[in-house]
Amino acid sequence: MRPVHYMLALLVVVLWGVNFIFIDFGLRDWPPLLLVAARFTLVVIPAIFFVKYPRGNFRRILLIGVFMSAGQFGLLYTAMFLGLPAGLTSIVIQIQAAFTVLVAALVLKEFPSRRQIIGILIGLSGLCVIGLSLQASVPIVAFLVALAASLSWAIGNVIARGVKEGTNGVQMTVWSAIVVPVPLFALSMLVDGPAEVAHALANPTWGVVASVVYTAGCASLIGYVIWNSLLARFPASQVAPFSLLVPLVGVLSAWLVLGDRPTVPELVGGALLLLGVAVTTGVLKTIARSISGTNRRQRKVIASEKPEVEHSSTSG
């Protein structure tokens, strides 16, 4: 990867990390399910008219939309609406990597390796630390709903494993989103009531508009287009580790903008969780290999640049 590609990967990290702040902005004025429906309406329209129809994968992509889009974000927005801080949400949701391994073991019979089991146990210990250290202002139900969002994301990941070659991430993002707006709008009508939904639609605030535009345009479309283009050009082992920086941006931005100051136990639990994710996904091993490979290349360059010593003979 060249420096410009590293910059693009870091741009995606920032887009996804700041995403949680904009979700918080929208939830101040609109109910969560209605806000998710509005977000994915903007993802679908007008992009669906320009993105190629995914032939041969449509049913599976609809299932991806049910779990990875409707399920994940419906539950994630609800967790934040119930009181889970934006920064903490950005950490907790990352346990999806461990959940993905567990779901794959149950459904696909892909049993985890010893390294993955160790990573899962480390990540779960971090979750326990966070759960036991939640402040009184954070309902435990909000934490549990965020875990459900992570599980829904994990199920979507496993379903996505079966998508045939030829379907790119942009197609998957746009076409899977079509299952979100109508069902979540109807569910919002049922949960929040027609009067509240009608009032929200009639009074869109600047916070709601900013939330929908940013989460749909920047986080979903721009972020995934860049991310998937990087995955298409470079090995996943080089690109995937950047995703572990998203919670760092999420926590720092929520601290600076929203005043969400994490407690020490939450930081410790978050660090354990991210370490578990890194071990489970093999990121630490990948980074170690990358560093050792770089060192070997540097040694070769230095060796090749050394001037040859000329041996001269003297006659007496």
C-alpha positions, 0 to 999 in steps of 0.5 A: 500500500502506498501512502495515499492508500493509508490515508484513504483507510484512515479517512474511512476510520474517521468517517466511521468513528465520527458516525456515532456522534451524528447518530446521537444528534439525530436521536435527540429529536427522532425515535430510533427506528424512524431515524434508521428508516430515513438513513437507509431510504437515502442509501437506496435512493437515488443510488439504486438507479446507478448500482448494478442489480446483483444477479444470482445473489438477490435472496441472500443479499436481502437476508444480509439486509435483514441482519446486517442493516435492519437488525444491526442498526435498528438495535444499535440506534435503540441501544443509544436511544436507551442511554448507551453513550456513543463512545462506549457503543463504538467499542461494544459493537466490535465484539461482532468479530468474536460473535461471527466466529461463534455463529460460523461454528454453529451454522457452517461447522467452522470450528474456531482455532485455539487462537480464536478461542483465546481471542473470544475469551479475552473479548468476552472478559472485556465485555464483562468488565464493561457490563459490571462497571456501567454507571447508574445513568446507563441502563443495562438493557441498553448494553444488552441491546447493543450486544444484540446488534453485534450478534445481528451483524455477525449473522449478516457476516456469515450470510455474506460468506455465501455471496457469489463472486462478481457482487461487490460491496457497493452492490451489497450495501445499496441493494441490501438496504431496500429491506430496511425503510418500509419494515422499520417505518412500520415498526416505528409506527407500532412502537412509537405511535402514529402521532409521534411519527407524524410529528417527527416527519413534520418537524425535521430538525437540523440535527436529524437532517445532519444525522441522516445525510452524514450516516447515509452519505459519508458513513454508508456510501463513501465509507464503504466505497473506499473500503471495498475498493481498498479490499479489492486492490490489497490483501484483507490482512493489510486493510482490515487492521485499520477497522480497530481504530474506529472505536478509538476515533469514536471514543475521542470524538464523543469525548470532545464533542458530546462530553462522554467521558469514559470511566477507567473500568470502561477503558480497561474493558474496552481495551480487553475487548479490542485486544480480543478482537485483534487476537480473534481476527489474527490482526496482531499476527498480521502486524507482526509479520508486516513489521518483520517483513519491513525489517527484512526488506530494510536490511536487504536495502542496506546490504545492497547499498554497502560499497564493495570492499576492493581487495588489492595485492601489493608486490614487494 
